[in-house]
């Protein structure tokens, strides 16, 4: 049981490039989330999904897109990378009934 | 005013000390209260969970919720260098969208 896995662990992008951050969970949880974490700023919600085919914006969605075609996978797409998107990105699921979350190990992204 | 306030620290204590970490909040609808521990370059992991008011103890860790004051605490007894991490409080009204504090950086020195 791997929980929540994320790839890649690290990535350096040039301004204007695009990439997809992958997230997979094996817990059959309906809800999945993408957060970004900047130093000393806590976690900011980018997008979330309540099930396959259903996604919604969080607090900071600009510059990102998501899709959810299966229960297991929730990729995050950056279309035109900007230095402001330099951050650590975490994917998470939630245990319904408690609102406690499982987080992936994170993807550290630098945009130069 | 932010919905959840948490002092970012850092908080530096000697090994063996009792540590008190705190968060205040403004939304009276919050019912679920969580503490996550995050080691450097790792993802957050759930440490303590409390529903509504009261205390919960797990080994050296105690979580307290005071809904009348909108204040939650995490106490760590006999702190160890391995407790050095960032501690994030989170809370929710059962909407499946938890609200996080900024996190408090804790350093326990030998």
Interface residues (C-beta under 8 A of the other chain):
Chain A: X4 X31 X40 X41 X42 X43 X45 X48 X50 X58 X90 X94 X96 X98 X99 X100 X101 X102 X103 X104 X105 X106 X108
Chain B: X6 X8 X32 X34 X36 X41 X42 X43 X44 X45 X46 X49 X51 X88 X90 X92 X94 X95 X96 X97 X98 X100 X101 X102 X103
